[in-house]
Amino acid sequence: MAIALLLLASGCATTDGGATPGPIATGWNRICDWSAQTADKVTRLVQDDDYRAEVMASVRSWFSDVGEGLNARSIEQIAAYADEARQLAAWAEQYEALAPYGAWLAARVDYYEAAQEAVERVPAPPTAAPKPAPAPKPLVLPKPPPPKPPQPRGTITVRAARPTLPPPRPSHTPPRVTVPPPTVENKRIEAATQSDYWRRKVATHPLPARANSLVPRMQVIFREEQVPEALVWVAEVESRFNPEARSPAGAAGIFQLMPATARSLGLSTANPDQRPRSTSPVPSEGPAKLLPVRPPQVRTVPDPAPQPTRVFDASGRPLVGMLRVAPNRAFDPATGRYYRTTSAGKLVEPPPADR
């Protein structure tokens, strides 16, 4: 013990009147600094994990019924969640922490509405059915948080505050439905899955906000990788081209990759931006060949199709130069914009003024 004290004293002694610490004291200070930094990192990681757990608990509280409804075995059960899905999708996007899940649900509201419309179009035959269960209480959504006030200039935020989460959903009774005979059920499923119905329904939707900027860039990459360009529009179905969209099951990104699928492709669902850092015009191996996230190297206007389908205005006059790139989409190379069309090729949106 005496030898240890002597060594400690000699190490802590200074050589120039107290200005420079000895080697043991220097090492000890480094250990203390490292311990403090490590403890701070561990604390932050624990806090981050706790907050992520709180977010997922909130997602399960508000989205579990609706998500399970989409996987229901009967079309009637899916239809029963249509109104709730519409409300939750719009409400969740007002909460910063829940906005990715609201974006995921918004891209799937069409499925609930298709089921609801099919149930309404194909009524069940009158039967002496038992008295139906009482209707569940209407969904009551808490008021979203007020917008954050702008910070004064010169303010430095050391660590951002956690986004506000809504309170847990009060206890409720999920909607209960009566499943009709198989003949009626099959007719409803057929009505909800008809291609003509979906063409008409998609034609009424405005283009997603990011489509005009992302689709031309993605089509260039799809052509480079010899992938059908029409598959670009899978991103509209999965996420409406919203890279922040995230499902309660963990799928993320504009193409909604599950974590295991992302890992198998050398990607991660935790990082929304995984563009390769190289700007070489030669397509790189790995993730760059699997996801269309690179900027275009040649041009941003897609090549004309070999035999393009003609596009017409509301009066039936053909619009020269506009291209049909999907059943309900037309592209104008002159403006670089996409427009919605009917299945017959008529523009739903007004054409450019100079045509």
C-alpha atoms as one frame of an Amber mdcrd trajectory, in Angstrom:
protein
   0.000   0.000   0.000   2.838   2.412   0.896   4.562   1.720  -2.442   1.303
   2.420  -4.321   0.873   5.703  -2.474   4.458   6.697  -3.271   3.989   5.874
  -6.966   0.739   7.805  -7.051   2.364  10.749  -5.333   5.315  10.724  -7.707
   3.028  10.456 -10.718   0.785  13.259  -9.568   3.747  15.499  -8.748   4.481
  18.310 -11.154   7.849  19.157 -12.637   7.517  22.885 -13.092   5.830  24.361
 -10.115   2.392  22.825 -10.582   1.791  23.692 -14.249   2.134  20.216 -15.770
   0.570  17.074 -14.201   2.536  13.879 -13.906   1.971  10.843 -16.147  -0.286
   9.007 -13.689  -2.417  12.089 -13.107  -2.665  12.653 -16.863  -3.739   9.051
 -17.411  -6.218   9.296 -14.579  -7.748  12.473 -16.056  -8.073  10.770 -19.420
  -9.837   7.811 -17.806 -12.206  10.188 -16.009 -12.980  12.065 -19.246 -13.519
   8.812 -21.148 -15.781   7.471 -18.380 -17.853  10.659 -18.363 -18.226  10.637
 -22.166 -19.072   6.941 -22.232 -21.624   7.357 -19.441 -23.194  10.253 -21.361
 -23.365   8.177 -24.563 -24.878   5.225 -22.721 -27.421   7.516 -21.093 -28.376
   8.964 -24.468 -28.665   5.518 -26.027 -30.899   4.364 -23.190 -32.995   7.514
 -23.531 -33.226   7.025 -27.307 -34.290   3.409 -26.833 -36.840   4.450 -24.236
 -38.216   7.117 -26.563 -38.379   4.698 -29.491 -40.289   2.329 -27.234 -42.682
   5.160 -26.364 -43.197   5.931 -30.062 -43.932   2.301 -30.904 -46.296   2.027
 -27.929 -48.157   5.059 -29.276 -48.222   3.551 -32.778 -49.596   0.267 -31.442
 -52.173   2.142 -29.379 -53.586   4.103 -32.327 -52.762   1.993 -35.401 -52.992
  -1.634 -34.264 -56.705  -2.062 -34.988 -56.531  -0.390 -38.378 -53.402  -2.323
 -39.381 -54.920  -5.626 -38.342 -58.103  -4.678 -40.190 -56.147  -4.539 -43.442
 -55.140  -8.176 -42.866 -58.657  -9.282 -41.975 -60.021 -12.424 -43.552 -63.270
 -10.763 -44.662 -63.738  -7.748 -46.904 -66.458  -6.554 -44.534 -63.937  -6.201
 -41.696 -61.629  -4.124 -43.904 -64.566  -1.920 -44.916 -65.472  -1.360 -41.262
 -62.172   0.498 -40.719 -62.457   2.840 -43.728 -63.627   5.936 -41.837 -61.142
   5.356 -39.026 -58.251   4.879 -41.457 -59.024   8.176 -43.205 -59.146  10.065
 -39.899 -56.003   8.495 -38.459 -53.935   9.082 -41.606 -54.697  12.807 -41.642
 -54.398  13.194 -37.860 -51.097  11.321 -37.443 -49.305  13.505 -39.979 -49.778
  16.452 -37.585 -47.536  14.752 -35.011 -43.863  14.794 -35.895 -43.195  11.411
 -34.268 -46.206   9.728 -35.906 -46.005  11.412 -39.319 -44.039   8.521 -40.959
 -46.761   6.094 -39.900 -49.480   8.469 -41.054 -47.797   8.592 -44.470 -47.769
   4.776 -44.588 -51.477   4.625 -43.733 -52.399   7.393 -46.191 -50.959   5.295
 -49.027 -53.329   2.457 -48.065 -56.599   4.293 -47.462 -57.676   3.306 -50.992
 -57.827  -0.348 -49.933 -60.256   0.421 -47.110 -62.363   2.624 -49.373 -62.452
  -0.013 -52.119 -63.720  -2.562 -49.607 -66.288  -0.107 -48.272 -67.597   0.732
 -51.745 -67.779  -2.946 -52.695 -69.830  -3.751 -49.596 -72.192  -0.893 -50.425
 -72.565  -1.921 -54.096 -73.224  -5.604 -53.359 -75.807  -5.769 -50.558 -76.314
  -8.957 -48.587 -79.645 -10.759 -48.986 -82.140 -10.154 -46.187 -81.961 -12.893
 -43.572 -83.221 -13.466 -40.084 -79.856 -12.577 -38.658 -79.392 -12.044 -34.927
 -79.491  -8.529 -33.587 -76.223  -6.840 -34.560 -73.805  -5.715 -31.908 -73.983
  -2.046 -30.921 -71.832   0.243 -33.038 -68.487   1.180 -31.481 -68.030   4.680
 -30.139 -66.823   7.203 -32.721 -63.111   7.804 -32.860 -62.102  10.812 -30.740
 -58.673  12.165 -31.650 -56.714  14.400 -29.265 -55.862  17.877 -30.417 -52.449
  17.943 -32.127 -49.656  20.035 -30.605 -49.357  23.678 -31.687 -46.669  24.509
 -34.251 -43.244  25.233 -32.823 -42.370  28.947 -32.607 -39.392  29.971 -34.732
 -36.127  30.169 -32.841 -34.423  33.575 -32.670 -31.412  33.984 -34.898 -28.174
  32.948 -33.272 -29.829  30.290 -31.095 -27.906  27.014 -30.931 -29.873  23.861
 -30.122 -27.522  21.427 -28.394 -30.006  18.528 -28.368 -33.396  18.654 -30.029
 -36.406  18.179 -27.811 -38.378  14.966 -28.175 -41.398  15.410 -30.453 -44.691
  15.378 -28.592 -46.650  12.121 -28.541 -50.432  11.873 -28.181 -51.886  10.230
 -25.075 -52.728   6.525 -25.369 -55.963   5.678 -27.067 -58.817   5.099 -24.618
 -60.202   1.590 -24.356 -62.620   0.839 -27.163 -64.459  -1.984 -28.870 -63.258
  -2.825 -32.392 -66.009  -2.882 -35.028 -67.799  -6.191 -35.420 -69.327  -7.241
 -38.709 -71.514 -10.009 -40.059 -69.956 -12.041 -42.860 -72.471 -12.757 -45.667
 -72.808 -16.023 -47.594 -69.795 -16.996 -49.763 -71.583 -16.007 -52.986 -72.027
 -12.431 -51.783 -68.534 -12.338 -50.309 -66.990 -13.419 -53.613 -68.975 -10.805
 -55.559 -67.752  -8.093 -53.196 -64.137  -9.211 -53.533 -64.488  -9.245 -57.323
 -65.967  -5.724 -57.274 -63.128  -4.414 -55.095 -60.371  -5.913 -57.263 -61.560
  -5.047 -60.783 -58.849  -3.329 -62.803 -61.328  -0.889 -64.370 -62.463   0.206
 -60.912 -58.885   0.904 -59.824 -58.089   2.803 -63.036 -61.043   5.102 -62.394
 -60.119   5.501 -58.751 -56.453   6.285 -59.394 -57.430   8.776 -62.086 -59.179
  10.893 -59.442 -56.049  11.213 -57.289 -53.657  14.118 -57.663 -50.083  13.195
 -58.365 -47.969  12.784 -55.211 -46.035  15.883 -54.281 -42.624  14.366 -55.102
 -43.585  12.554 -58.313 -42.558  15.269 -60.763 -39.069  15.503 -59.282 -38.424
  11.815 -58.531 -40.024   9.880 -61.389 -37.804  11.172 -64.256 -34.666  10.508
 -62.198 -35.845   7.044 -61.221 -36.798   6.137 -64.792 -33.282   6.951 -65.974
 -31.859   4.550 -63.402 -34.417   1.850 -64.152 -33.454   2.000 -67.831 -29.759
   1.795 -66.968 -30.408  -1.328 -64.911 -32.734  -2.783 -67.584 -35.730  -2.762
 -65.262 -39.217  -1.944 -66.655 -39.803   1.766 -66.107 -43.449   1.189 -65.166
 -42.219  -0.311 -61.872 -41.309   3.220 -60.790 -44.984   3.683 -59.905 -44.797
   0.934 -57.288 -43.427   3.706 -55.066 -46.743   5.552 -55.406 -48.616   2.490
 -54.180 -46.206   1.796 -51.327 -45.535   5.283 -49.979 -46.757   7.978 -52.390
 -43.080   8.679 -53.020 -42.602   9.704 -49.382 -39.150   8.497 -48.205 -40.164
   9.067 -44.576 -43.052   6.576 -44.699 -42.729   3.803 -42.141 -45.069   0.935
 -41.339 -45.835  -0.356 -37.829 -44.124  -3.608 -38.886 -40.858  -1.758 -39.589
 -40.907  -1.359 -43.384 -39.439   1.966 -44.500 -38.708   4.138 -47.528 -40.470
   4.815 -50.791 -40.489   1.097 -51.657 -41.227  -0.024 -48.068 -38.376  -2.483
 -47.529 -38.533  -4.624 -44.420 -35.369  -4.595 -42.256 -34.348  -8.141 -43.225
 -34.860  -7.411 -46.933 -32.849  -4.202 -46.650 -29.970  -6.024 -44.947 -29.935
  -8.666 -47.680 -29.429  -5.828 -50.198 -26.731  -4.090 -48.204 -29.110  -1.362
 -46.989 -30.604  -0.260 -43.697 -34.091   0.978 -42.851 -32.612   3.236 -40.166
 -30.969   5.632 -42.649 -33.363   7.239 -45.161 -30.594   8.525 -47.458 -28.180
   5.865 -48.724 -27.176   7.284 -52.073 -23.670   6.292 -53.160 -21.091   9.016
 -52.691 -19.435   8.333 -56.043 -20.680  10.371 -59.014 -19.099   8.098 -61.607
 -21.309   7.646 -64.703 -20.652   3.910 -64.539 -23.394   2.183 -62.493 -21.845
   1.051 -59.233 -22.314  -2.355 -57.719 -24.410  -3.038 -54.641 -27.156  -0.712
 -53.385 -26.923   1.658 -56.359 -28.132  -1.165 -58.606 -30.985  -2.066 -56.304
 -32.693   1.220 -55.394 -33.346   4.164 -57.729 -31.895   6.905 -55.559 -28.995
   8.168 -57.675 -29.287  11.505 -59.476 -29.472  11.188 -63.266 -26.139  11.261
 -65.073 -27.440  11.878 -68.594 -30.791  13.699 -68.635 -33.988  14.031 -66.614
 -36.501  13.475 -69.438 -37.520   9.877 -70.172 -37.050   8.551 -73.699 -40.199
   8.281 -75.808 -41.777   4.854 -75.809 -41.339   2.887 -79.038 -45.093   3.067
 -79.747 -46.556   5.713 -77.419 -50.285   5.776 -76.812 -51.814   9.096 -77.801
 -53.049  11.616 -75.244 -56.168  13.742 -75.786 -57.665  16.818 -74.179 -61.229
  16.917 -72.821 -62.661  17.620 -76.312 -60.832  14.671 -77.881 -58.145  16.727
 -79.618 -54.810  14.862 -79.656 -51.967  16.546 -77.772 -48.846  16.162 -79.871
 -45.695  15.429 -77.888 -47.325  14.138 -74.698 -46.559  10.507 -73.869 -48.539
   7.820 -72.047 -46.125   6.338 -69.501 -48.667   4.418 -67.395 -52.367   3.508
 -67.674 -53.356   6.743 -65.925 -50.270   8.898 -66.365 -49.004  11.109 -69.203
 -45.659  12.871 -69.442 -45.001  16.190 -71.177 -41.305  16.449 -72.210 -41.762
  20.164 -72.910 -42.530  20.984 -69.280 -41.083  17.926 -67.543 -44.398  17.379
 -65.734 -46.715  14.398 -65.305 -50.482  14.594 -65.715 -53.322  12.299 -64.785
 -55.370  10.688 -67.559 -58.345   8.410 -67.892 -57.884   4.853 -69.099 -58.899
   6.105 -72.581 -56.043   8.639 -72.632 -57.968  11.870 -71.903 -56.303  14.346
 -69.587 -57.964  14.736 -66.208 -55.873  17.803 -65.417 -55.854  20.824 -67.765
 -53.054  20.660 -70.364 -50.386  23.373 -70.566 -51.716  26.722 -71.817 -49.462
  26.754 -74.875 -50.920  23.550 -76.333
